[in-house]
Amino acid sequence: MKIELLIVVLLIGVINGCPQWILYKQCDSRWGSNALGTSKSQTICSAGCAMSSVAMILASEKILINGQTTNPGNLNSWLTSNGGYSNGDLIIWDSVSALGPISLYAYTGSLSSSTLRSYLDSCMPVVANVRSGSHWVLLTGYTSSSTFLVNDPGFNQNTYSYSDMSWFVVYKYGKFASEQLKGCQEKRALLETAKLA
């Protein structure tokens, strides 16, 4: 029964045109020991769950970094070099909008289960805070209104309960995000012009 339900959920994603979400592990030997941002004490393995979740989104949406598939290693380097971290190792969620047609849609401590499922049905990438606020995961679907499928970069877990989630980061990908980014850039240009006048 569980396998049949999972197949139905996966088929819904394929029919809706959602990407096949890539799974990265933050402790992968290719990048796990790298310093997270400019931190002197944190590595990607010890504290890179949020950044690794965003790397999964970018890789799944085929957004490249310097012509290469995005992964936690090259995203960490890009964020470090492009002002993508605050306080050395805290990801600035919208910094990745500079890489392509993706933008931060919402950062909120409260989303109803129905709204969250609606976002997932619309193929909007969602990163959720779990484990009493200590960990971030990429949501990939749901099996019920209270059980959500995840790509967990740090633990061997593929579901979390809605009640385990406390914060949500929602992205918008595609034409809407490109138009939104262009609009923001035009507004910034107008503000800069107004400052000069």
Salt bridges, closest charged atoms under 4 A:
ASP28 OD2 - ARG30 NH2 2.85
ASP152 OD1 - HIS135 NE2 2.62
GLU179 OE2 - LYS175 NZ 3.73
GLU192 OE2 - LYS195 NZ 3.61
